[in-house]
């Protein structure tokens, strides 16, 4: 079992406090759009609330890497800051994909696997860009290390500890993180269910393989969990050279 305590409450909170006496920080009263319309709409229409940690999963070939790069580029275009940290691919490979999809704005690149180094990088960006929202895109969860054991050793709880560290950082600094996670051949998350309980949002991208489905063969995106509210839509996406785009949507919740 993980021993880390998530920082999701108030450090100065006292028992007996009436909920109406609490003042919500101004940072939590706003939302920040990524600029990718179907993604923002899936989150309720206004994008992401500062302090959000999101798990983004996708089946092989569905396009989660393309989506994450598209989101990162759009965040920069919107005037905010995105740190895209890759442990999955080399930066040269990421650059080749960015060129292929015609990326116009880019993002801050990182290639750390130790979470403390990633968060140190993110903190330096926060200090440099105090008036902007800082987003982290981490590709992928399976490559990250929380540093608990020497020589880079990991165990079945490493992913849980990694997500808790990133989630705590988001809560403490009003940051936003999108953590890319892998799935099994059946489309289930390839990790501890505790990870899904820890994050605020879970989005899933997949190809519909149910032959009796009205969207059979289509690329679909949906928000399966959202502590900040969910629009209850499933998005039918197309893929073109510059990335994913919405073809339509249906209600699923």
C-alpha positions in Angstrom: 0.0 0.0 0.0 1.1 3.5 -0.8 2.0 5.6 2.3 1.8 9.0 0.6 -1.0 11.3 1.6 -2.6 13.3 -1.2 -2.6 17.0 -0.6 -6.3 17.5 -1.5 -7.4 19.4 1.6 -6.7 22.6 3.4 -3.6 22.7 5.6 -5.1 25.3 7.9 -8.6 23.7 8.1 -10.1 23.3 11.5 -12.8 20.9 12.7 -16.1 22.6 13.2 -15.6 24.9 10.3 -18.9 25.6 8.3 -18.4 24.9 4.6 -19.9 28.4 3.8 -17.0 30.0 5.7 -14.4 28.6 3.3 -13.1 30.8 0.6 -12.3 29.1 -2.7 -9.0 30.3 -4.2 -9.4 32.4 -7.2 -7.4 29.9 -9.2 -10.0 27.3 -8.7 -12.8 29.6 -9.8 -11.5 29.6 -13.4 -10.9 27.1 -16.1 -8.2 27.1 -18.8 -8.8 25.9 -22.4 -6.3 23.9 -24.2 -7.6 25.2 -27.5 -8.4 21.8 -28.9 -12.2 22.2 -29.2 -13.4 18.6 -28.8 -11.0 18.0 -25.9 -12.2 21.1 -24.1 -15.8 20.4 -24.8 -15.4 16.8 -23.5 -14.3 18.4 -20.2 -17.5 20.4 -19.9 -16.8 23.1 -22.5 -14.4 25.4 -20.7 -11.2 23.2 -20.5 -9.4 22.3 -17.4 -9.5 23.6 -13.8 -6.1 24.5 -12.4 -5.0 21.8 -9.9 -6.2 19.0 -12.3 -4.3 15.7 -12.8 -5.6 13.8 -15.8 -5.0 10.2 -16.9 -5.2 9.9 -20.7 -5.3 6.3 -22.0 -5.6 5.0 -25.5 -5.6 1.7 -27.4 -2.7 1.0 -29.8 -3.1 3.0 -33.0 -5.9 5.1 -31.7 -3.8 8.3 -31.8 -3.1 9.2 -28.2 0.5 10.4 -29.0 -0.9 12.5 -31.9 -3.6 13.9 -29.6 -1.1 14.7 -26.8 1.2 16.5 -29.2 -1.7 18.4 -30.7 -2.9 19.5 -27.3 0.6 20.6 -26.3 1.0 22.7 -29.5 -2.4 24.2 -28.9 -1.6 25.1 -25.3 1.4 27.1 -26.5 -0.7 28.8 -29.2 -3.2 29.9 -26.5 -0.5 31.8 -24.7 0.1 29.3 -21.9 3.1 27.1 -21.2 3.3 23.3 -21.8 6.1 21.1 -20.7 6.0 17.9 -22.8 8.2 15.3 -21.1 8.9 12.1 -23.0 10.3 9.0 -21.6 8.6 6.9 -24.3 10.4 8.3 -27.4 13.6 10.2 -28.0 13.3 13.9 -28.5 14.4 13.4 -32.1 11.5 11.1 -32.7 9.1 13.6 -31.1 10.5 16.3 -33.3 9.9 14.1 -36.4 6.3 13.6 -35.4 5.9 17.3 -34.7 7.2 18.0 -38.2 4.9 15.4 -39.8 1.8 16.9 -38.3 2.8 20.4 -39.2 3.1 21.7 -35.6 3.2 25.5 -35.6 3.8 26.6 -32.0 5.7 23.8 -30.3 6.2 23.3 -26.5 8.9 23.1 -23.9 10.7 19.7 -24.3 11.8 17.4 -21.5 13.2 13.9 -21.4 13.5 13.1 -17.7 12.2 9.9 -16.1 12.7 10.9 -12.5 9.6 12.7 -11.3 11.5 15.1 -9.0 13.4 16.3 -12.0 10.3 16.8 -14.1 8.6 18.8 -11.3 11.8 20.9 -10.8 11.7 21.7 -14.5 8.0 22.6 -14.2 8.6 24.8 -11.1 11.3 26.8 -13.0 8.7 27.4 -15.8 6.2 28.6 -13.2 8.7 31.1 -11.9 9.5 32.3 -15.4 5.9 32.6 -16.5 4.0 33.7 -13.5 1.0 35.1 -15.4 0.5 31.9 -17.5 -1.0 28.5 -16.8 1.6 25.7 -16.7 0.6 22.3 -18.2 2.5 19.1 -17.9 2.1 16.4 -20.5 3.9 13.2 -19.4 4.5 10.4 -22.0 4.2 8.0 -20.4 3.4 6.8 -16.9 5.1 3.4 -17.5 8.5 5.1 -18.0 8.5 7.3 -14.9 10.2 6.7 -11.6 9.4 8.2 -8.2 13.0 7.6 -7.0 12.0 5.5 -4.0 14.6 2.8 -4.7 18.3 3.1 -5.6 19.5 2.4 -9.2 16.2 3.0 -10.8 14.5 -0.1 -9.4 10.7 0.0 -9.5 7.8 -2.2 -8.3 4.1 -2.6 -8.9 3.4 0.5 -6.7 5.8 2.9 -8.6 3.1 4.1 -10.9 0.8 4.9 -8.0 3.5 6.9 -6.2 4.4 8.7 -9.4 0.8 9.8 -9.9 0.5 10.9 -6.3 3.6 13.0 -6.6 2.3 14.7 -9.8 -1.2 15.1 -8.4 0.2 16.7 -5.2 2.2 19.1 -7.4 -0.9 20.1 -9.2 -2.9 20.7 -6.0 -0.1 22.7 -4.4 0.7 24.9 -7.4 -2.6 25.0 -9.3 -0.8 23.2 -12.2 -2.4 20.9 -14.8 -1.0 17.5 -15.7 -2.0 15.1 -18.4 -0.4 11.7 -17.8 -0.5 9.3 -20.6 -1.1 5.7 -19.6 -0.9 2.4 -21.4 -3.7 -0.2 -21.8 -3.9 -3.9 -22.3 -5.0 -5.6 -25.5 -8.6 -5.6 -24.2 -8.4 -1.8 -23.7 -8.2 -1.9 -19.9 -5.8 0.3 -18.0 -2.4 -1.5 -17.6 -1.8 -0.5 -14.0 -3.1 -0.4 -10.5 -6.7 0.8 -10.2 -5.5 3.1 -7.5 -4.0 5.3 -10.2 -7.5 5.9 -11.6 -8.8 6.7 -8.2 -6.0 9.2 -7.6 -6.4 11.4 -10.7 -9.2 13.9 -11.1 -10.0 13.1 -14.7 -9.7 10.0 -16.9 -10.0 10.3 -20.7 -9.9 7.4 -23.1 -9.3 7.2 -26.8 -10.1 4.0 -28.7 -11.2 2.4 -31.9 -14.7 0.9 -31.7 -14.4 -2.8 -32.4 -17.9 -3.8 -31.5 -19.4 -5.0 -34.8 -23.0 -4.4 -33.6 -22.1 -0.8 -32.6 -23.4 2.2 -34.7 -19.8 3.6 -34.5 -18.0 0.4 -35.4 -14.6 1.1 -36.8 -14.6 4.7 -35.7 -12.0 6.5 -33.5 -13.8 7.5 -30.2 -12.9 9.8 -27.3 -14.7 10.0 -24.0 -14.2 11.3 -20.5 -14.8 8.4 -18.2 -14.3 10.3 -14.9 -14.3 14.0 -14.1 -14.4 15.3 -10.6 -15.0 18.8 -12.0 -18.1 17.7 -14.0 -18.5 15.7 -17.2 -20.4 16.6 -20.5 -21.4 12.9 -21.0 -20.5 12.9 -24.7 -18.6 10.4 -26.8 -16.7 12.1 -29.6 -16.2 10.6 -33.0 -12.9 11.7 -34.3 -11.2 11.7 -37.7 -7.5 11.7 -38.3 -5.8 14.0 -40.8 -2.2 15.1 -41.4 -2.4 17.8 -38.8 -4.0 15.7 -36.1 -7.4 14.6 -34.8 -10.7 16.5 -35.4 -14.3 16.0 -34.4 -16.6 14.3 -36.9 -19.5 14.2 -34.5 -20.6 13.2 -31.0 -23.2 11.2 -29.2 -24.4 11.1 -25.7 -23.2 8.1 -23.7 -23.9 9.1 -20.1 
